[in-house]
Amino acid sequence: MSQVEKKAGLLRRTSSSKKPLKEKVVLMYDEIFAKEDPAKNNPRFWDELFLMKVNLEYLETKLETVDGEEVQKIQDNINSLFHHCVQALGEEHQIKVVNALQTLCALFRGVHQKNKSASGFDIINMLMGFDKAEQRMKDLMERLDGLLCGEGSESLKSLCLKLLLCLVTDNISQNTILEYVMINSIFEAILQILSDVSSRGQHGYDAVVLLALLVNYRKYESVNPYIVKLSIVDDEPTLDGMGMVVHHALTEYNRQYKDKEEENQGGFFSTLTSMVGSMFIADADEKLSVQTNEAILLALYEAVHLNRNFITVLAQSHPEMDIPTTPTTPTPTTPTTPLGTTPPSLDMMNNPELPLDPNLQTSNLLITFLKYASIVMQDTKDEHRLNSARLCLIILTCIAEDQYADAFLHDDNMNFRVNLHRMPMRHRKKAVDKNIPSRPLVCAVLDLMVEFIVTHMMKDFPMDLYLRCVQIIHKLLCYQKKCRIRLHYTWRELWSALINLLKFLLSNETTLLAKHNIFHLALLVVNLFNMFITYGDTFLPTSNSYDELYYEIVRMHQVFDNLYCMVLRVSTNTGQWKEPASKVTHALVNVRAIVNHFNPKIESYASVNHISQLSEEQVLEVVRSNYDTLTLKLQDGLDQFERYSEQPKEAAFFKELVRSISLNVRKNVSLNTLSQDVLLKEFSTIS
Amino acid sequence: MADAEVSLSPALLHLSPAPSAISPAPRPKLQPPPPPHSEQPSSPSASPRSSSPSGSIGSTGSIGSSSESSRGQTPPLDIISEDHMEMDLRADQVIDPEVALKACQEVLLQVKLQNREVCEQQHWVISPDTSSIKEEDEEEVEEGSSVKDESKLFDVSMAISYLYKSKEPGVQAYIGNRLFSFTDSEVDFYLPQLLNMYVHMDTEVGDAISPYLVSKLKITVSISPYLITVSISPFLITVSISPYLITVSISPYLITVSISPYLVSPETTFFGQTRDDVPLRWILGIVLAFVLDEVLFTWWAFPLAEEVPVVLDEVLFTWWAFPLAEEVPVVLDEVLVGLKGIHRCRGGITFSLLTAWLLGAYSSDMHISTQRHSRGNKLRKLILSDELKPSNPPADPHRGGSVSGSPSPSHRRCHRRHNSNNNVDSASPFPPQRVPFWGRARRTGSNPRVEAVPEELERLRPQRELVKSLLGIGRRLATLPTKEQKTQRLITELSLLNHKLPARVWMPTAENQHHVVRIPNTQAVVLNSKDKAPYLIYVEVLECQSYETSPVPTRIPETRIRSARSAESLDCGVSAANANANLSTMTSEHRAGSFSTVPNYDNDDEAWATDDIGQLQVEVEAQTSSSDNISQFSVDSITSLESREPVFIAAGDIRRRLSENLAQTPTSFRRDPEDPSAVALKEPWEEKVSRIREGSPYGHLLNWRLLSVIVKCGDDLRQELLAYQVLRQLQSIWQQERVPLWIKPYKIMVMSSDSGMIEPVLNAVSLHQVRKQSQLSLMDYFLQEHGSFTTEEFLSAQRNFVQSVAGYSLICYLLQVKDRHNGNILLDSEGHIIHIDFGFILSSSPRNLGFETSAFKLTSEFVDVMGGLDGDMFIYYKMLMLQGLIAARKHMEKVLQIVEIMQQGSHLACFHGSSTIRGLKERFHMSLTEEQLQVLVEQLVDGSMRSITTKLYDSFQYVTNGIM
């Protein structure tokens, strides 16, 4: 063995000095791509092959360049190569295993590059041959499963995951090879990686991304066993582990964003961090715009959506940087390339965190997620960010619908300070973070929604996001009404945000109507007010807040009047908006009753007392004294909502999202697999 | 002296048997007194070798074998005496048994004699000059003394007093033995005194106490539900296991195994099989496995069904294969050690730990390197055993070697195994728990040199780890600046701790046996304290038969809560409860009265099975049928769906309901980040229990209980413990004398000289919190909480108040309790006041400020609640005080003694100066007549009321600590 090593080393050195001389491994590849059986002349051909350092580039380009007819001729040899690769995975010598894994990577990728247009069956035939495909893939999956679960080297495990990522990200919905991954599940191996602290630290990220992608394989067309399995996992350490990986990734993102923000603001500290930062992260350009991490977000979504038990993980609190539980291994949470996988070496920066820092905030996954969402939602112009924001809102929708999640969102014993990021805007100063009181988590969710509502009234109106946003608020209110939770929240902010939204819809009616059904959104908003008006007694914190609601409505009555005029106008015309607009007219009944009831009273009060401008207190006084003569109409189904379902509404979004994620992941996997020198070095010393 | 114990044993034979013992082992006959043990090591280092067999033998009456004796003739030694001798490192202080015997008999005689005298004295005293005992029983005047049984007369309190005061070693030794005749709980009350004496007093006293302690720390008991009792003589081993009675006896040249017909009790099962399914041979195999496990063989882990019978043959075979004459002693030695594994402390782990903690705390006042110091510490170390292990083997290698010759192969093998086991365990702070009960009981090491170590270590460790982590949290919290950060940090830390539960751990403050399964971390609160961080946690436990042997419950993941119960109903329960907590919903009475307007979620839980909130709404509301509430609207809204007729509601109604709903909740406190405990403490305990139960994955289990405990770090709780003892003593005196004074002693666990745990007083908030939150005077608060003057509730609350104020006034006077600001006085939901924080008692007062000179705290607010100075209740108050003082005076000795003994060797601030005890004694005013006492009480009350210093002190506290 060592002799061969030495030989290989020698060879390499010579080959690098003299270009024209081909590496031995390249010669061997050439043999494979000849028509002859390479083992015919050299019975130890395959043994030797896997002792050589893989030349991925060569192999890949070779595969790409072979054209259709040639493929037929060399198919036997490629089948044989594949077969021997799988065989080599079971070898004792780790060098062979490494080489085999890499060769497999190259095979899958090369074949795929070449056969973009071709159907999956061709690929299978080319690699394995139809008749043997099932057996080969079964063997392969079993070997990988064994390697992942075994005691072997960590780098090896990481390579296995990379190979799987290669496989999975390959044109995910049409990749028939994946059928075999479905049949021969590696779900348990992934879970095992996540449940173990040290392996989670090193491979957690890859494992979670892999899982998210596997779950999304043809999820709408067929029964995906990974979906079924993920939905029933109830092992705490595993779920915690998964949460931890997501938590780390999101935290890291938040941290990077903050750094960048500080950098832009200048100051001594930021220059220092950027200096330190640039020491670790080579490409500073990349850092300037911190990109979203949709893969990890997708994983979070699938966990929240599919697995009810995962909800508890959201509330699992731990110190912000979770050092005590993972003391030994740094976790790769710094995706240099945002959507991709991470080389495990970048994490040195996280280590010096002190677990006992008094300034260290207690955190949990949900808080981190909310912060993340607040950053992502700031800017929805670029498509990635739009998708991320949408996904964030979908996740929040799922959370708001879950009763257990609601329970801890509203748990008065779990108070947190959540520093949401707020977009600097012209008309408001950047909020000073430190003064946020410690409140139940639901307040942070509501804050986030309010923040979104006020900051996205723009020409390119994200209607879809607004709808989700308003629906989330509605779901939370329904829960509060049902369980009679009187949240001490400054509802006023929400009310004025909603009224402003209505105002925006009105003033941009024509442009918006061209693209969106604004009546639906208006209906939802008006119904939120109806919730407060008719059920306020069940969830408002003080009697004063009910008065304030009326005050706010009366104060902004212009908006409601205009809205009423507009919907009345549209609903009397015939057209596609007739129906939705008339719904809004009906919904406005109570608001209009309030406006019409109190406005004259206020005016008369003003004239009686000869005051031109009533103070807030005076208006409230009028409101208080005139409740009894006001009759409201009870509306149906205010406290009912449509439950979230992925299919069919969101199917298209997720398909597209998964496609873009897998492209990105693939791009980054390819970068990493090419630089495996470290790996080889490690193993050459082992053996 | 060892022999004195044995031969004197009328008392010894009272030895309380293990409570669950079904068939106690046949007790070997008592041996004739041996000559004084001349072979005790003269060097102070204990001989591990000789200690091993003795240490392994638990029961007091059983016969031990010293290593020497196993070689040749068999002079059995009393095991306890040997133990304590070795522990005390006494070579030269052996009391001549003859003398001791004689002295004790004398005492006994005197006691009996004096019983016959009819004595009118109210108090018994001991006159030290003659060491004769005059004693008196309070209750037996009418009974006539002739029928008096001495054991009835001679109570623990007396025993302790004699122990303390007698200078006669014989008397002390006798009394030491008499300790065995009291019930555990009686003696346990005086444990701090015993230990303090043990640590600080003469060697003789220590020697007298140590047999009791040691035996309690070491006595054989049970592996439940199968009780195994083992008694050992040099060449006779009897193992009995009930309900199958199996006897394994080993004599030098013969092993006989006899199995008696077995007693079947119907309900128990054996390893999951019913009794009848288990062939006897297997059980025998198991027994032998217990006896011999890992000493000679390594097969205990085999699945029972198949291997054991085979192995059994092997056991017997191997056993026989030993060359008889040579090897048996060695083997036997090991068997003895092996048997150690199934020994259980009579006092249990709690006792061991408690003893260890107290020893640590009481030793802390001493100077290093005093001989006495090493006694207390040595016992402590022996209990905790961590330090013993490394230090002992090199101590006397020669001795160890002399017995076993060269270590046999089995020695080495087993030792290795034991080590590896330890390594595995040390990886996780709490060792793996989910092994069958007998697996836990297993002792692994066979090397005699470390015999006590692994077992003790293993046994005590989970509990010690728990305490350590709780105290560690407290220390870390103290470094954080704000209450809010502390609370958050606490919640986080506890959630990490939760991951390690359930485990074989329990709350030392609790009455019943249980295992801790979960700490509802979000419920924990940090208590008010300026620079320390005491905190209150709630602990979910599952009650069990015995924490030592019952299997530890399996973990139910937090997530399982949803599958265990209908998720939605649960959530609603939780949140409804939350809402209750939050918005301070109604107490149950309120609920009964006014709930017609609000659907009662608690009761409707079962009805909710569906997922959709909207549907739920409909269902729930359809069930309530009152006409003017919100649910009516929902019902209507459903019907209106069908009929399409508009429903109208008045806005005024909504607004009214809102304010009514809010007004319904007057008795709760608002959340205050600076005082997080106020809300938590105000919530009625019952509501809290049911709320937490709803949210717990273990809540559905019948044996689920909720406990609470305050963890204190950085505070010396020894004074608190002393106060607790005095309070308990006074409480029982008043009970005995039928004086209706009310006090609430709360339990204290001293963990070290600066940490410990306190049992919280339930349903009580401090007067400070009452004031700050309600902004009412105490009287108005009473009216708000209990209704108007004439209601039954108010009157009983007022009576409770008076009785408790009277009780605590006396306590404060007698103990000179200082630092009485409103943060240190609690008010419970029934109107009692409870004083807490006895940090300044007797001779100490806070910062030596001249404040607080009054006898006790009696503010005008208190007087108002008692109905004013001329009210009947105020007269009743003074009368109660007088009665209480008279009753206390009658039993002064019992109180004094507690304090006096604790003064020994103590550096506590409350013993500062020389006149502490004298002052305390004077405050009982023995010399006054009852009339004079009455005047005294009047004076005290008067003085306290007029005292402006109380007021001054309160304002001082307000200025410095913000306490109202």
Interface residues (C-beta under 8 A of the other chain):
Chain A: D234 D235 E236 L239 R308 N309 I311 T312 Q316 S317 H318 P319 P324 T325 L356 P358 Q361 T362 Q403 Y404 D406 A407 H410 D411 D412 N413 M414 N415 F416 P437 S438 K475 C478 Y479 K481 K482 C483 R484 I485 R486 I533 T534 Y535 G536 D537 T538 L540 P541 T542 S543 Y546 D547 I594 R624 Y627 D628 T629 L630 T631 L632 K633 L634 Q635 D636 G637 D639 Q640 F641 R643
Chain B: R476 T479 L480 P481 E484 Q485 T487 Q488 R489 I491 T492 S495 L496 T522 Q523 P557 E558 T559 R560 I561 R562 S563 A567 E568 D571 C572 V574 S575 A576 N578 A579 A581 N582 L583 V598 Y601 D611 D612 I613 G614 L616 Q617 V620 I630 F633 S634 D636 S637 S640 L641 P646 V647 F648 I649 A650 A651 G652 I654 R655 R657 L658 S659 N661 L662 R671 P673 G695
